[in-house]
Structures are given as structure tokens and as C-alpha cells.
Amino acid sequence: MTRPNTDRQASRRKSALWSAVSNTVIQLVSAAAVLWCRGVVDSAALSVVLLVIALVNLGTIVPVWISFRIRLKEIEGGEEDAAAEY
């Protein structure tokens, strides 16, 4: 009986990892694009706005990985499996 549960947990861990990695890549590409645009614009005010946007993009990466760690603990704890019994 533990085998199917282990398979489901492995699938959930893989899905959580894929989500965290893909979100990180998207945020890095987005920040790089915004920083590239910042180098192209002539306006100092717009340059500052673009810098803030890039920093916000980069600032979302750490919370994603914190959430990933929390999600792994939930999966290992079997919370979803216990809830599925009801």
C-alpha cells in the first residue's frame, strides 16, 4: 500500500520542482529583458522604473523557493493523502 503513495509523492515533488524551476527561469528572463530595455531607453525616469521592475522580478525568486520547501514538507507529511481519505 505504501508503493502507490510513494509514487504519488514522487510525482508531486517532481511537479513542485518543475514549477519552482520554471518560475525562476521566467523571472530571470523577464528581469534580463527589462534590464536590456533599461539600457536602450534615454529617459532617466523610465530607467529607474525599469530598474524597479527588474528588482521586483528578481525579488520574487526567493519566496518561490521558500514556498517550494514548504510544499516538499507538506508532500512528505502526507497531508494531501490524509485529506483525500475524507
Secondary structure, DSSP 8 states (H G I E B T S, - for coil): -HHHHHHHHHHHHHHHHHHHHHHHHHHHHHHHHHHHHHHH---HHHHHHHHHHHHHHHHTHHHHHHHHHHHHHHHHHTHHHHHHT-
